Amino acid sequence: MKKIVLLSIAALAFADSAQVTLNEVTIEGKVNSTIVKNVSQDEIKSADLAEALSQSNASISLVRRSGIANDIILRGQKKDNINIMIDDAKVCGACPNRMDPPTSHVASNNVENVEVIEGPYDVENFGTLSGIVKIDTKKPTEKFTGDVNLNAGSYGYQKASASISGGTDKVKVAIGASTESGEQYEDGNGRTFAEQIESQTLSTSTVRYQDKYKTMDAFEKKTFTGKVFFDITDNHEVQLGYMANRSDNILYPSSSMDALRDDSNIFTAKYIGKELSSFSKLFSLEYYYATVEHPMSTLYRVSATTIANEMTSYLETETQGLKAKNTLDIEGVKTTLGLDTNYRNWDGNYYKNGVLHVNPWNIPDVDTKNNAAFVELEKDIGSINYKFGARYDDTSVDPNKGTYQSNDYQALNANIFATYKVDDTTKYFAGIGKSARVPDPRELYFISSLNKLVGTPNLDQTKNYEADLGVEKTWGNLTMRTKLFYSVLKDYIYYNASLTQNNFVNLDAKIYGVDIGGTYLLSDAIFIDYSVAYQRGKKDSALPGQNDRDLAEIPPLKGILGFNYVYDATLKGKIELVAADEWKYYDLNNGEQALNSYSVINLKVSKDVTKNINITVGVDNLFDKAYALSNTYKDLTLITATSGDVMLLNEPGRYFYINASYKF
C-alpha cells in the first residue's frame, strides 16, 4: 500500500491537479502554473515567504537584503516586472530601495496557498508583465480548529504564532497572530551584519554600525489576520478580511540605511453570487485598500554619531482597487467579462534630524490611476483545451509636487494558451502572449538625497511578447515537466549607471530559458523531487558609452534535488541539495560582479508525536558554506567597498531550527 501511495505521488506530481510534498510544502502543478499549498502548516522555519518560495521552485531566486523582508526574482524578472497579489489585493512597498517588497507584508504562517503563473497569461490584474504571484491567506472554516506554534533557531531566532477558526453554516471567522525576532545572522565565515560591513569598508567608514548598535537584533515582526465569511444564502456570499504587519528595527547591512519600521494594513471585501441567472453563472465584486508606512534612517550608522547628521527617508504608499467580474456560458464557451480600476499614491520626503531636508522629497506625491476591461474565454475541443484572454488598460501617472510632466499610457494585451492531452501520461502545452506595464513613480521621478534626478519622466511603458512551449510526461516511476520560453522585451525599463542623471532608460532585450521538474520513486519509502532552471538575458545592443550586452538580474543555472523518506503517516524526512552555477553572464557596466557557484545541503525531519502535537527539526547549510545569492545591479543603492566593488551580502551560515506545533 505504501508503495502504491508513493507511486501515485510521484506519477502525478506535475500533472494537472496533482500534489507532491516538496521541501515539506505541498506543490500542486498545472501546466502553466505552480501552486504551493499548506504553506502555513509546513513552512515553519521563518515568516519570510520569499525564502520559502525560492526553495520550492528553481525558477524563483531569492534577493537577500536582510534577515527577513527579502525579494524574489522569477524567470529573470523582479520588481514591477512581476505582479504580486495578496488575497487579490495589489500591495506595493513604499521603499524605493526595495527594503519592503510585497512578499514582506505577509508572513508565511498566515499563508495557505501561493500560485505562481509564469509568463504574460494573466489579464485580470493590472501590471502583470512576465509573471504573477498570487498569495492566499488562510480561510475560515465552519469546524472549530486552531493551532499554536513555537519556533526557535540559530542566531537568537524566536517565533510564536497561533490561529483559530470556526463558525456556523452562515458565519465563519478566522483569527491569527504571530510575533518573531532574530539577531544578526552569521555567514559561513562567522561574520555578523556589522562584521560583513567592516570586512569590506574602512574602519572609519560612515556606513558601518556605531559601537552601541553593532550587536542589536536584526528585526522584530508582528502580524495579525482576521477574516469573516458570510454565507447569506446558497447563492450569495460576502468575504471580509484584514491583515496587519508591524516590523521594527530591520537592519539592511548592504544599504546605508535601516528601516525604523515597516507598517502595513490590508483590507479586503468580496461579494460572490452564484447561478444568479442564465447570464451569470458566477459574479464577483472585489475591493481592496492597502497602506504601507516605511521610514528608513541612518540612525544606527557612524554617519549619525552626531545626531544632527541623522538622515531619514520617510515614505508612504496606499493602493486601492475595485473589480467586477461575471462568468457565463456562451455556446459551450466559458466566458468571463470584467472591469477593473486601480489607484496608487506614493509620497516620500527627506528629513535631517527630524527637520524637512533642503532636498525635501524623493517621490513627489504621485498618483497612478488605471482603468481596464478584460475578457477570458475557455473551451475544450476534443483533447485540446483552449484559453484566450485580452485586456485593455488606460493609465495616468501624475506627480503633485514639482514641475515634472504627467504621463498617459494605453495598452491592449492578449494571450492564447492551449493544452493537448494525448493520454493519462502525456500532455503538450503552448502559449503566446503580449503584456505591458507602465513605469512606476520611482523610475519616473525619484530624486536622491544629493538632489540628483534619478528618474526619467518621459519613459515609455514596457511590452513583453512571449512564447512558451512544454510537455508533461510520466514513464513508470518517473514524472517530468519541461517548459521553454522566449521573451522579447520592447522599451524594457533599465538602469544606466553611466548617466549623471535620468538613469532609467528604455531599451530592447530578450530573455529565454528552460525549467525542468518532476519526481522519481526509488522504493516504497523513498522518492526524489527535482527542479532545474536556466535563463539567459541579452540587450539587443549595449547602452551608449557601454559595451556589455548582458542583462542584469538574470540568475545562473540553479537546481534543487530532494531525497524524501516517508516512514509512515507520522514521520517524514528530507535531505535537500540546492546548488547554482557561477555568474558567467552579468552586467559589469551597471554594477554587477562575478559570483561564485555554491551548493548547500539542508536536512529536515518531522514527527507527529501524538495526534495533536508535531515536532520538526532541521538544519540549513549543513556544512556552513559562505556564499552570496544576490548580485549588485546599481538599480539598488548599496554600499561600495574600498575595493570599488559594491558590497555583497552573504547568506546565513549553518542554521539549526526546531518547531513545536499543537493543533486542535
C-alpha positions in Angstrom: 0.0 0.0 0.0 2.8 2.4 0.9 4.4 1.9 -2.5 1.2 2.5 -4.3 0.7 5.8 -2.4 4.2 7.0 -3.1 4.0 5.9 -6.8 0.8 7.9 -7.1 2.5 10.9 -5.6 5.5 10.6 -8.0 3.4 9.8 -11.1 1.1 12.7 -10.6 3.4 15.3 -9.2 3.4 17.6 -12.2 0.1 16.5 -13.8 -3.0 18.7 -13.6 -4.5 19.0 -10.1 -1.9 16.5 -8.6 0.1 17.0 -5.5 3.6 16.2 -4.1 5.4 17.2 -1.0 8.4 19.4 -1.9 10.5 20.8 0.9 7.6 19.9 3.2 5.4 22.4 1.3 2.8 20.7 -0.9 3.2 21.6 -4.6 0.2 21.3 -6.9 1.2 21.6 -10.5 -0.7 22.9 -13.5 0.8 23.2 -17.0 1.1 27.0 -16.8 1.5 27.5 -13.1 2.8 26.0 -9.8 0.7 26.1 -6.6 2.5 25.9 -3.3 -0.1 24.6 -0.8 -0.2 24.3 3.0 2.5 27.0 3.5 1.3 27.9 7.0 1.5 24.3 8.2 4.7 23.3 6.6 7.0 26.3 6.0 7.8 26.9 9.7 11.5 27.9 9.5 10.6 31.6 9.5 8.0 34.1 8.3 9.9 35.0 5.2 7.7 33.9 2.3 10.3 34.9 -0.3 12.8 32.4 1.2 10.1 29.6 1.2 9.3 30.3 -2.5 12.9 30.3 -3.6 13.3 26.8 -2.1 10.2 25.4 -3.8 11.0 26.2 -7.4 14.3 26.6 -9.2 12.8 29.3 -11.4 12.5 31.6 -8.3 15.6 33.1 -6.8 16.0 35.0 -3.5 17.2 38.6 -3.4 18.8 38.9 0.0 18.6 42.2 1.7 18.2 41.3 5.4 17.3 38.6 7.9 13.7 39.0 6.7 11.7 41.0 4.2 13.5 39.7 1.1 12.5 39.9 -2.5 12.3 37.3 -5.3 13.3 37.0 -9.0 11.0 34.9 -11.2 12.5 33.8 -14.6 15.0 36.6 -14.6 12.3 39.3 -13.7 11.6 41.1 -10.5 10.3 44.4 -9.0 7.3 45.7 -11.1 8.0 43.2 -13.9 6.2 40.6 -11.9 2.9 41.2 -10.1 2.4 40.1 -6.5 -1.2 39.9 -5.1 -2.2 39.2 -1.5 -5.8 37.9 -1.2 -6.4 39.6 -4.7 -5.1 42.9 -3.4 -2.2 44.6 -5.3 0.1 45.5 -2.4 3.1 47.8 -3.2 6.0 48.5 -1.0 6.9 52.1 -0.1 10.7 51.9 -0.2 12.4 53.0 -3.5 15.3 50.7 -2.5 13.1 47.6 -2.2 13.5 47.1 1.5 9.8 46.2 1.8 8.8 44.2 -1.2 5.2 43.0 -1.4 6.1 39.5 -0.1 7.4 41.1 3.1 3.9 42.3 4.1 2.5 38.8 4.7 4.0 36.1 7.0 4.3 32.5 5.8 2.4 31.3 8.9 -0.7 33.2 7.6 -0.4 31.8 4.1 -2.4 28.9 2.8 -1.6 28.7 -0.9 0.7 30.5 -3.4 0.1 30.3 -7.1 2.9 31.2 -9.5 2.0 31.8 -13.1 4.9 32.4 -15.4 4.6 34.5 -18.5 2.0 37.1 -19.8 -1.0 34.8 -19.1 -2.9 36.9 -16.6 -5.4 39.6 -17.8 -7.4 40.1 -14.7 -4.8 42.2 -12.8 -3.1 45.4 -13.5 0.7 45.3 -14.2 1.4 41.6 -15.0 4.3 41.8 -17.4 6.3 38.5 -17.1 4.5 36.6 -14.3 2.2 36.8 -11.3 2.4 35.5 -7.7 -1.0 35.1 -6.1 -0.9 34.7 -2.3 -4.0 33.4 -0.5 -4.1 33.6 3.3 -5.9 31.1 5.5 -9.7 31.0 5.1 -12.1 30.4 8.0 -13.8 27.1 8.4 -17.1 26.0 9.9 -15.4 23.4 12.1 -13.7 24.7 15.2 -10.0 24.4 14.7 -6.8 26.1 15.8 -3.0 25.7 16.2 -0.2 27.1 18.3 3.4 27.1 17.0 6.6 27.8 18.9 9.9 28.1 16.9 13.5 28.6 17.8 16.6 28.8 15.6 20.2 29.8 15.4 21.2 33.4 15.8 18.7 34.1 18.5 15.6 33.4 16.3 12.3 33.1 18.2 8.8 32.9 16.9 5.3 32.2 18.3 2.2 32.1 16.3 -1.4 31.0 16.8 -4.6 30.8 14.8 -8.2 29.8 15.5 -11.2 29.3 13.2 -14.8 28.3 13.5 -18.4 29.3 13.0 -21.7 28.1 11.7 -23.1 27.3 8.2 -23.8 31.0 7.9 -20.9 32.8 9.5 -17.3 31.7 9.7 -14.4 33.5 11.5 -10.7 33.1 11.4 -8.1 35.0 13.5 -4.3 34.6 13.5 -1.4 36.4 15.1 2.4 35.9 15.3 5.5 37.5 16.7 9.1 36.8 15.9 12.6 38.3 16.3 16.1 37.5 15.3 19.6 38.5 15.9 22.1 39.3 13.1 22.8 36.0 11.5 26.4 34.9 10.9 27.6 33.9 7.4 29.7 30.9 6.7 32.8 32.8 7.7 31.2 33.6 11.1 30.6 37.3 10.4 27.5 39.2 11.6 26.0 42.0 9.6 28.2 44.6 11.3 31.3 42.4 10.7 30.4 41.9 7.0 30.4 45.7 6.5 33.7 46.2 8.4 35.4 43.4 6.3 34.8 45.5 3.2 34.9 49.1 4.3 37.4 51.4 6.0 37.1 51.2 9.8 36.2 54.9 9.8 33.6 54.4 7.2 30.4 56.3 7.9 28.2 53.4 6.8 29.4 50.9 9.5 27.3 50.5 12.6 28.0 52.5 15.7 29.6 50.5 18.5 26.5 50.6 20.6 24.4 49.2 17.8 26.9 46.5 16.5 25.1 43.7 18.3 21.5 44.9 18.1 18.8 42.5 16.8 18.3 42.3 13.1 14.4 42.6 13.2 11.2 42.3 15.1 8.0 41.4 13.4 4.4 41.1 14.5 1.4 40.1 12.3 -2.4 39.9 12.7 -5.0 38.5 10.3 -8.8 38.4 10.6 -11.4 37.1 8.2 -15.2 36.8 8.4 -17.2 34.9 5.7 -20.9 35.3 5.5 -23.0 32.7 3.6 -26.1 34.8 3.2 -27.9 32.2 1.1 -26.7 29.3 -1.1 -26.1 31.8 -3.9 -24.7 34.8 -2.1 -21.5 35.1 -0.1 -19.6 38.1 1.4 -16.0 37.8 2.5 -14.2 40.4 4.7 -10.5 40.4 5.6 -7.9 42.5 7.4 -4.2 41.9 7.7 -1.7 44.0 9.7 2.1 43.8 9.6 4.3 45.6 12.1 8.0 45.2 11.6 10.5 47.3 13.6 14.3 48.0 13.5 15.0 45.9 10.4 18.7 46.0 9.6 19.8 46.2 5.9 23.6 45.8 6.1 24.3 46.2 2.4 22.5 49.5 2.3 23.4 52.8 4.1 20.1 53.0 5.9 18.0 50.7 8.0 14.2 50.6 8.4 12.9 52.0 11.6 9.6 50.3 10.9 7.5 48.8 8.1 3.8 49.1 8.9 1.2 47.8 6.6 -2.6 47.4 6.6 -4.5 45.4 4.0 -8.4 45.5 3.9 -10.3 43.2 1.5 -14.0 42.8 0.7 -15.6 40.5 -1.8 -19.1 39.6 -2.8 -19.8 36.3 -4.7 -23.0 35.5 -6.4 -23.6 32.0 -7.9 -26.1 31.0 -10.5 -27.8 34.4 -10.5 -29.4 33.9 -13.9 -28.7 32.3 -17.3 -26.4 35.3 -18.0 -24.4 34.9 -14.7 -23.1 31.6 -13.6 -20.6 33.3 -11.2 -20.4 37.0 -10.4 -17.9 38.7 -8.0 -17.3 42.2 -6.9 -13.9 42.8 -5.1 -12.5 45.8 -3.3 -9.2 46.3 -1.5 -7.4 49.1 0.3 -3.8 48.8 1.5 -1.4 51.2 3.2 2.4 51.0 3.8 4.5 53.3 6.0 8.3 53.0 5.7 10.8 55.3 7.4 14.4 54.3 6.8 17.2 56.1 8.6 21.0 56.3 9.2 20.3 56.4 13.0 22.4 53.2 13.7 25.3 54.2 11.5 28.5 56.1 12.2 27.3 58.9 10.0 24.7 59.7 12.7 27.1 59.6 15.7 26.4 63.3 15.8 22.6 63.2 15.9 22.3 66.4 13.9 23.6 64.4 10.9 20.9 61.7 11.1 19.0 61.4 7.8 15.6 59.8 7.4 13.8 58.9 4.2 10.1 58.7 5.1 7.8 57.1 2.6 4.1 56.2 2.4 2.1 54.5 -0.2 -1.5 53.4 -0.5 -3.3 51.3 -3.1 -6.9 50.5 -3.7 -8.8 48.7 -6.3 -12.3 47.6 -7.4 -13.0 44.7 -9.8 -16.3 43.4 -11.2 -16.2 40.0 -12.9 -19.0 37.9 -14.4 -18.8 34.4 -15.8 -21.3 32.8 -18.1 -21.6 30.1 -20.8 -22.0 31.1 -24.4 -22.4 28.2 -26.8 -20.2 26.0 -24.7 -17.5 28.7 -24.2 -16.8 29.6 -20.6 -16.8 33.4 -20.9 -15.6 35.9 -18.2 -16.1 39.6 -18.6 -14.6 42.1 -16.2 -14.0 45.7 -15.3 -11.0 46.7 -13.2 -9.9 50.0 -11.7 -6.8 50.7 -9.6 -5.3 53.7 -7.8 -1.9 54.2 -6.1 -0.5 57.2 -4.3 3.3 57.2 -3.4 4.8 60.0 -1.5 8.2 60.4 0.2 10.3 63.1 1.9 13.8 63.5 3.3 14.4 64.7 6.9 17.6 65.7 8.7 17.4 65.3 12.5 13.7 65.4 12.2 13.5 68.6 10.1 12.4 68.6 6.4 15.6 68.5 4.4 16.7 71.1 1.8 16.0 68.5 -0.8 12.5 67.8 0.5 11.1 64.9 -1.5 12.3 61.7 -3.0 8.9 60.6 -4.5 6.8 63.7 -5.4 3.4 62.6 -4.2 2.5 60.6 -7.3 -1.0 59.3 -8.3 -1.2 56.3 -10.6 -4.7 55.6 -11.9 -5.7 52.7 -14.0 -9.0 51.7 -15.7 -9.3 48.5 -17.6 -11.7 46.0 -19.2 -10.8 42.3 -19.8 -12.3 39.1 -21.3 -11.3 35.5 -20.8 -12.6 32.6 -23.0 -12.1 28.9 -22.4 -13.3 25.8 -24.4 -12.4 22.2 -24.8 -12.4 20.9 -28.4 -11.7 17.2 -28.4 -8.5 16.6 -26.4 -7.4 20.2 -26.6 -8.2 22.9 -24.0 -8.0 26.5 -25.4 -7.8 29.6 -23.2 -7.8 33.1 -24.6 -7.5 36.4 -22.7 -7.4 40.1 -23.5 -7.2 43.3 -21.5 -7.3 47.0 -22.4 -5.6 49.4 -20.0 -5.8 53.2 -19.7 -3.3 54.6 -17.1 -2.3 58.0 -16.0 0.7 58.9 -13.8 0.6 62.4 -12.2 3.1 64.0 -9.8 1.6 66.5 -7.4 4.9 68.2 -6.5 7.5 69.9 -8.7 7.1 70.6 -12.4 7.5 67.1 -13.8 5.4 66.0 -16.7 2.4 63.8 -16.3 2.1 60.6 -18.4 -0.8 58.7 -20.0 -0.4 55.1 -21.2 -2.7 52.8 -23.2 -2.2 49.2 -23.9 -4.0 46.2 -25.4 -2.7 42.9 -24.1 -3.8 39.4 -25.2 -2.7 35.8 -25.0 -3.8 32.3 -26.0 -2.8 29.1 -24.3 -3.5 25.5 -25.4 -3.1 22.2 -23.7 -3.3 18.9 -25.7 -3.9 15.8 -23.5 -2.6 12.9 -25.5 -3.4 10.3 -22.8 -3.2 10.0 -19.0 0.7 10.1 -19.2 1.3 12.8 -21.7 0.4 16.5 -22.2 1.7 19.1 -24.5 1.1 22.8 -24.0 1.9 26.1 -25.7 1.1 29.7 -25.3 1.8 33.1 -26.9 1.0 36.5 -25.5 1.7 40.1 -25.2 1.6 42.2 -21.9 2.7 45.6 -20.8 3.4 47.5 -17.6 3.8 51.3 -17.0 6.8 52.9 -15.3 6.4 53.3 -11.6 6.9 56.7 -9.8 10.5 55.8 -8.8 11.5 55.1 -12.4 9.9 58.4 -13.5 10.5 60.9 -10.7 12.8 59.6 -8.0 15.3 62.2 -6.5 18.3 61.1 -4.4 19.3 62.8 -1.1 22.0 64.5 -3.1 19.3 66.2 -5.2 20.0 64.1 -8.3 17.0 63.3 -10.5 17.5 59.5 -10.9 14.1 59.0 -12.5 13.3 59.8 -16.2 9.9 61.5 -16.6 9.4 60.6 -20.2 9.8 56.8 -20.0 7.7 54.5 -22.3 5.8 51.5 -20.9 7.5 48.1 -21.2 6.0 45.5 -23.6 6.6 41.7 -23.3 6.0 39.5 -26.4 6.4 35.9 -25.2 6.1 32.3 -26.4 6.0 29.2 -24.1 6.2 25.6 -25.0 6.3 22.5 -22.8 5.4 18.9 -22.2 4.4 16.8 -19.1 5.3 13.1 -19.3 5.2 10.1 -17.0 7.3 7.0 -17.5 6.6 4.4 -14.8 8.1 5.8 -11.6 9.4 9.0 -13.3 7.5 12.2 -13.9 8.8 15.2 -15.7 7.6 18.6 -16.8 9.7 20.6 -19.2 9.0 24.3 -20.1 10.8 26.5 -22.6 10.1 30.3 -23.0 11.3 33.1 -25.3 10.5 36.7 -24.3 11.0 39.8 -26.5 11.0 42.9 -24.4 10.4 46.2 -26.0 11.1 49.5 -24.2 12.4 47.5 -21.2 13.0 49.8 -18.3 16.6 49.6 -17.3 19.1 51.4 -15.0 22.1 53.1 -16.9 24.9 53.7 -14.4 26.9 55.8 -16.9 24.5 58.7 -16.8 24.8 61.6 -14.3 21.0 61.8 -14.0 17.8 60.4 -15.6 19.4 56.9 -15.1 16.3 54.9 -16.1 16.1 54.3 -19.8 14.2 52.2 -22.3 15.9 49.5 -24.3 15.1 46.4 -26.2 16.1 43.0 -24.9 15.4 39.3 -24.9 15.2 36.7 -22.2 14.9 32.9 -22.9 15.2 29.8 -20.8 14.1 26.4 -19.7 13.0 24.7 -16.5 12.6 21.0 -15.8 11.0 19.5 -12.7 9.4 16.3 -11.5 9.7 13.2 -9.2 11.2 9.7 -9.2 10.1 6.9 -7.0 13.2 4.9 -5.8 11.5 2.5 -3.4 8.3 2.0 -1.4 9.6 4.6 1.2 11.9 7.0 -0.8 11.2 9.3 -3.6 13.2 12.1 -5.3 11.9 15.5 -6.3 13.9 17.8 -8.6 13.8 21.2 -10.2 16.3 22.8 -12.6 16.1 26.3 -14.2 18.2 28.3 -16.6 17.7 31.7 -18.1 19.7 34.0 -20.3 19.1 37.7 -21.0 20.7 39.9 -23.6 20.2 43.5 -24.6 19.7 44.0 -28.3 22.6 46.5 -28.2 24.8 47.9 -25.5 23.8 51.2 -23.9 25.5 54.3 -25.3 29.1 54.5 -23.8 28.9 50.9 -22.7 29.9 47.5 -24.2 28.2 44.9 -22.0 25.1 43.4 -23.6 24.3 41.1 -20.7 21.0 41.9 -18.9 21.3 42.4 -15.1 19.5 40.2 -12.5 19.5 37.0 -14.6 20.4 34.3 -12.2 22.6 31.4 -13.4 21.7 27.7 -13.7 20.0 26.6 -10.5 19.0 23.2 -9.3 17.1 21.7 -6.3 17.3 18.0 -5.6 15.4 16.4 -2.6 15.5 12.9 -1.2 12.3 12.3 0.7 11.8 9.4 3.2 8.2 8.6 4.3 8.2 6.0 7.1 4.5 6.3 7.7 1.9 9.0 8.1 3.6 10.3 11.2 7.3 10.5 10.2 8.9 12.3 7.3 12.4 13.2 6.5 14.2 15.1 3.7 17.8 15.7 2.5 17.9 18.6 0.1 20.7 19.9 -2.2 20.4 23.4 -3.5 23.1 24.4 -6.0 23.7 27.1 -8.6 26.4 27.8 -11.2 28.8 30.8 -11.0 27.6 34.1 -12.6 29.3 34.0 -16.0 26.9 36.5 -17.6 26.4 39.7 -15.7 26.2 43.4 -16.5 29.6 44.8 -15.4 28.9 48.2 -16.8 25.9 48.6 -14.5 27.4 47.4 -11.2 27.1 43.6 -11.3 30.1 41.4 -10.4 31.2 37.8 -10.7 29.7 35.5 -8.0 31.0 32.0 -7.2 29.0 28.9 -7.6 27.6 27.3 -4.5 26.0 24.1 -3.2 24.3 23.6 0.2 22.7 20.7 2.0 19.6 21.1 4.0 18.1 18.5 6.4 14.6 18.2 7.9 12.7 15.7 10.0 9.1 16.0 11.0 7.4 13.7 13.6 3.8 13.6 14.8 4.4 12.8 18.5 0.6 12.5 19.1 -2.5 13.2 17.1 -2.2 16.9 18.0 1.5 17.5 18.6 4.2 17.7 15.9 7.9 18.3 16.3 10.0 19.4 13.4 13.8 19.8 13.5 16.1 20.9 10.7 19.4 22.4 9.7 20.1 24.5 6.6 23.5 25.0 5.1 24.8 21.9 6.9 28.4 22.4 6.0 28.4 26.2 6.9 29.3 27.4 3.4 30.0 31.1 2.8 28.3 32.3 -0.3 26.2 35.1 -1.8 23.0 34.8 -3.9 22.2 38.4 -4.8 24.2 40.4 -7.2 24.8 44.2 -7.2 22.9 45.8 -10.1 23.0 49.6 -9.4 19.2 49.8 -9.7 19.5 49.4 -5.9 21.6 51.8 -3.8 24.1 49.6 -2.0 27.3 50.2 0.0 30.5 50.5 -2.0 33.6 48.8 -0.6 37.1 50.3 -0.5 38.0 48.0 -3.4 35.4 49.9 -5.5 33.1 46.9 -5.7 29.6 47.1 -4.3 29.1 45.1 -1.1 27.9 41.5 -1.4 25.7 40.3 1.4 26.4 36.7 2.3 23.7 34.1 3.1 23.3 32.7 6.6 25.8 30.0 7.7 24.8 26.8 9.4 21.3 27.3 10.7 19.5 24.9 13.2 15.8 25.2 14.0 13.1 23.4 15.9 9.3 23.9 15.8 6.7 22.5 18.1 3.1 22.6 16.9 -0.1 21.9 18.7 -3.3 21.5 16.5 -6.9 21.0 17.6 
